[in-house]
Amino acid sequence: MNAATPSYPPSRNLLEGKSVVITAAAGTGIGFATAKRCLEEGASVLLSDWHERRLNEAVEQLTKAGHTAFGTVCDVTKEDDVQNLFNSAEEKFETIDILVNNAGLGGQDNLVEMEDEQWFRVLDVTLNGTMRCTRAALKHMVGNQTGVIVNNASVLGWRAQAGQSHYAAAKAGVMALTRCAAIEAAGFGVRVNAVSPSFANHPFLEKVSDPDLLKGLESQEAFGRGAEPWEVANVIVFLASDLSGYMTGECVSVSSQRA
């Protein structure tokens, strides 16, 4: 029997007056849900994505709801794009309080059949992209002696799943990057943490994944269902807020998987 999805949470103004940059925030996944939750918690948000049309649609949807949202096209595999993103954020907000590194790329490829290009593409988006954006944000935050970075990792950074060697390796790298960056940044008042979701339902995932695989993943969850994207976003908001003020270098599992 599947447990019911809880009610959508009310705002508690956890990010009142904060400025937030979120990568890969267009569409229907965790990034967009995070943008929406940050805005509902009182923040101003700059969304980025490589897909310009979807990005513009996301910004329009959020601004129609009365929020302060902006959009900048960014491919996190391109350093010039990343620099432009953070320059845009500084122009709009002056101070970048929070970065959410959500950009990632997966696939279902057995290692024995995997081409170098498949391996490098997943790592470039998922791990290198997180590094590029973290580096850019730290250069701003360290000077201001304050800031929070939240990375989107995965339980696959800890656990094994066939066909996911590239994605799992990238996410394990994100976890290691999170821990090391946190130690380097701690003396400057900057915190770096990560969420590690197990399985979140959204339409894009359903389009690119085998339905039998998704059903199998759902069956492994203690609640008998995948997370809603906003349930993952809630934990990101917590890590971005002052409620987690003593946490840094942590990778928080957002999962109901059976032990």
C-alpha positions as CSV (number, residue, x, y, z in Angstrom):
1,M,0.0,0.0,0.0
2,N,1.3,3.4,-1.0
3,A,1.5,6.2,1.5
4,A,-0.4,9.4,0.6
5,T,1.5,12.4,-0.6
6,P,1.5,15.0,2.2
7,S,0.0,18.4,1.8
8,Y,2.0,21.2,0.1
9,P,3.6,23.2,2.9
10,P,2.8,26.9,3.6
11,S,5.5,29.6,3.5
12,R,7.4,30.3,6.7
13,N,9.5,33.1,5.2
14,L,12.7,31.1,5.7
15,L,14.5,32.9,2.9
16,E,13.1,36.4,3.3
17,G,15.2,39.0,1.5
18,K,17.7,36.4,0.2
19,S,18.9,36.2,-3.4
20,V,19.1,32.7,-5.0
21,V,20.7,31.4,-8.2
22,I,19.5,28.0,-9.4
23,T,20.8,26.0,-12.3
24,A,18.7,23.7,-14.6
25,A,15.6,25.3,-13.2
26,A,13.3,25.2,-16.2
27,G,10.8,22.5,-16.8
28,T,9.0,20.3,-14.3
29,G,11.8,18.8,-12.1
30,I,13.5,19.5,-8.9
31,G,15.1,22.8,-10.1
32,F,11.8,24.4,-11.0
33,A,10.2,23.1,-7.7
34,T,13.1,24.6,-5.8
35,A,12.8,28.0,-7.5
36,K,9.1,28.0,-6.7
37,R,9.7,27.1,-3.0
38,C,12.5,29.7,-2.6
39,L,10.2,32.4,-4.0
40,E,7.4,31.3,-1.7
41,E,9.9,31.5,1.2
42,G,10.6,35.2,0.4
43,A,13.6,35.0,-1.9
44,S,14.4,36.7,-5.2
45,V,15.5,34.0,-7.7
46,L,17.6,33.9,-10.9
47,L,16.8,30.8,-12.8
48,S,19.2,29.4,-15.4
49,D,18.9,26.6,-18.0
50,W,20.4,25.8,-21.4
51,H,16.9,25.6,-23.0
52,E,15.9,29.2,-23.6
53,R,12.2,28.6,-24.5
54,R,11.6,26.4,-21.4
55,L,13.5,28.9,-19.3
56,N,11.4,31.8,-20.5
57,E,8.2,29.8,-19.8
58,A,9.3,29.0,-16.3
59,V,10.1,32.6,-15.5
60,E,6.8,33.8,-16.9
61,Q,4.9,31.2,-14.9
62,L,6.6,32.3,-11.7
63,T,6.3,36.0,-12.3
64,K,2.6,35.6,-13.1
65,A,2.2,34.2,-9.6
66,G,3.6,37.5,-8.2
67,H,7.2,36.5,-7.6
68,T,10.5,38.2,-8.3
69,A,12.1,35.8,-10.8
70,F,14.6,36.3,-13.6
71,G,16.2,34.0,-16.2
72,T,19.6,33.7,-17.7
73,V,20.5,31.1,-20.3
74,C,23.5,29.0,-19.1
75,D,25.1,25.8,-20.3
76,V,27.1,24.7,-17.3
77,T,29.7,22.9,-19.5
78,K,30.8,26.3,-20.8
79,E,32.9,28.5,-18.6
80,D,31.8,31.7,-20.4
81,D,28.2,30.9,-19.8
82,V,28.9,30.3,-16.1
83,Q,30.7,33.6,-15.8
84,N,27.8,35.4,-17.5
85,L,25.3,33.8,-15.2
86,F,27.1,35.0,-12.1
87,N,27.8,38.5,-13.6
88,S,24.0,38.7,-14.3
89,A,23.3,37.7,-10.7
90,E,25.6,40.3,-9.3
91,E,24.0,43.0,-11.5
92,K,20.5,42.0,-10.4
93,F,21.1,41.3,-6.7
94,E,24.5,42.8,-5.9
95,T,25.0,40.0,-3.3
96,I,24.5,36.3,-4.2
97,D,23.3,34.7,-1.0
98,I,22.5,31.2,-2.2
99,L,23.5,28.9,-5.1
100,V,21.6,25.7,-5.9
101,N,23.6,23.5,-8.2
102,N,20.8,21.4,-9.8
103,A,22.2,20.7,-13.3
104,G,22.8,17.1,-14.0
105,L,22.6,14.6,-16.8
106,G,21.9,10.8,-16.6
107,G,21.4,7.9,-18.9
108,Q,21.0,4.2,-18.9
109,D,24.2,2.7,-20.3
110,N,26.0,-0.5,-19.4
111,L,29.7,0.2,-18.9
112,V,30.8,-2.6,-21.3
113,E,28.9,-0.8,-24.2
114,M,29.6,2.8,-23.1
115,E,31.4,5.2,-25.4
116,D,33.9,7.7,-24.0
117,E,31.6,10.5,-25.2
118,Q,28.7,9.2,-23.1
119,W,30.9,9.0,-20.0
120,F,32.5,12.4,-20.5
121,R,29.2,14.2,-21.3
122,V,27.5,13.0,-18.1
123,L,30.5,13.9,-16.0
124,D,30.9,17.3,-17.7
125,V,27.4,18.4,-16.9
126,T,26.9,16.7,-13.6
127,L,30.3,17.0,-11.9
128,N,32.3,19.6,-13.8
129,G,29.3,21.9,-14.1
130,T,28.8,21.8,-10.4
131,M,32.4,22.6,-9.9
132,R,32.4,25.5,-12.3
133,C,29.3,27.1,-10.7
134,T,30.6,26.4,-7.1
135,R,33.9,28.0,-8.0
136,A,32.2,31.1,-9.5
137,A,29.9,31.4,-6.5
138,L,32.7,31.0,-3.9
139,K,34.7,33.8,-5.5
140,H,31.8,36.1,-4.8
141,M,30.8,34.6,-1.4
142,V,34.2,34.4,0.1
143,G,34.7,38.2,-0.4
144,N,31.4,38.9,1.3
145,Q,32.2,36.4,4.2
146,T,28.8,34.8,3.8
147,G,26.8,32.5,1.5
148,V,25.3,29.1,1.1
149,I,25.7,26.5,-1.7
150,V,23.4,23.5,-2.0
151,N,24.3,20.8,-4.5
152,N,22.0,18.1,-5.9
153,A,23.7,14.8,-5.6
154,S,22.0,11.3,-5.5
155,V,21.8,8.2,-3.4
156,L,23.6,6.6,-6.3
157,G,26.7,8.3,-5.0
158,W,26.4,5.7,-2.3
159,R,24.5,2.8,-3.8
160,A,24.9,0.6,-6.9
161,Q,22.5,0.4,-9.8
162,A,23.1,-1.3,-13.2
163,G,23.5,1.1,-16.1
164,Q,24.4,4.0,-14.0
165,S,28.2,3.9,-13.6
166,H,28.7,7.3,-15.3
167,Y,25.9,9.0,-13.3
168,A,26.8,7.4,-10.0
169,A,30.5,8.3,-10.4
170,A,29.5,11.9,-11.2
171,K,27.2,12.1,-8.2
172,A,29.8,10.5,-5.9
173,G,32.1,13.2,-7.2
174,V,29.6,15.9,-6.3
175,M,29.5,14.5,-2.8
176,A,33.3,14.7,-2.5
177,L,33.4,18.1,-4.0
178,T,30.7,19.3,-1.5
179,R,32.8,18.0,1.5
180,C,36.1,19.5,0.3
181,A,34.6,22.8,-0.7
182,A,32.8,23.1,2.6
183,I,36.1,22.8,4.5
184,E,37.8,25.3,2.3
185,A,34.9,27.8,2.6
186,A,34.1,27.4,6.3
187,G,36.6,30.0,7.5
188,F,34.9,32.6,5.3
189,G,31.4,32.0,6.7
190,V,30.2,30.0,3.6
191,R,28.4,26.7,4.0
192,V,28.3,24.0,1.4
193,N,25.9,21.0,1.6
194,A,24.1,18.6,-0.7
195,V,20.9,16.7,-1.0
196,S,20.9,13.1,-2.2
197,P,17.5,12.2,-3.5
198,S,16.6,8.6,-4.3
199,F,13.7,8.9,-6.7
200,A,11.6,12.0,-7.6
201,N,8.6,11.8,-10.0
202,H,8.3,14.3,-12.8
203,P,7.1,14.2,-16.4
204,F,10.5,14.6,-18.0
205,L,11.8,11.6,-16.1
206,E,8.9,9.6,-17.3
207,K,9.6,10.6,-20.9
208,V,13.3,9.4,-20.9
209,S,13.0,6.3,-18.6
210,D,11.8,2.8,-19.0
211,P,8.4,2.5,-17.2
212,D,9.3,-0.9,-15.8
213,L,12.5,0.6,-14.3
214,L,10.5,3.5,-12.7
215,K,8.0,1.0,-11.2
216,G,10.8,-1.0,-9.8
217,L,12.4,2.0,-8.2
218,E,9.1,3.0,-6.7
219,S,8.7,-0.5,-5.2
220,Q,12.0,0.0,-3.3
221,E,10.7,3.1,-1.6
222,A,9.3,2.6,1.9
223,F,6.3,4.8,1.1
224,G,5.7,2.9,-2.2
225,R,6.0,6.1,-4.3
226,G,8.6,8.5,-5.6
227,A,9.1,11.9,-4.0
228,E,7.3,14.9,-5.4
229,P,9.9,17.4,-6.7
230,W,8.8,19.9,-4.1
231,E,9.5,17.4,-1.3
232,V,13.1,17.4,-2.4
233,A,13.0,21.2,-2.8
234,N,11.8,21.5,0.9
235,V,15.1,20.0,2.1
236,I,17.1,22.2,-0.3
237,V,15.3,25.2,1.3
238,F,16.1,24.0,4.8
239,L,19.8,23.6,3.9
240,A,19.7,27.1,2.3
241,S,18.1,28.7,5.3
242,D,19.5,29.7,8.7
243,L,17.8,26.7,10.3
244,S,20.8,24.6,9.1
245,G,23.3,27.2,10.2
246,Y,25.7,24.7,11.8
247,M,25.6,22.2,8.9
248,T,28.3,22.2,6.3
249,G,29.9,19.4,4.2
250,E,26.9,17.2,4.7
251,C,25.1,15.1,2.1
252,V,21.5,14.7,3.3
253,S,19.6,11.7,1.9
254,V,16.1,12.6,0.7
255,S,14.9,9.1,0.5
256,S,12.4,6.6,1.8
257,Q,14.3,3.6,0.6
258,R,14.2,0.5,2.7
259,A,17.3,-0.2,4.8
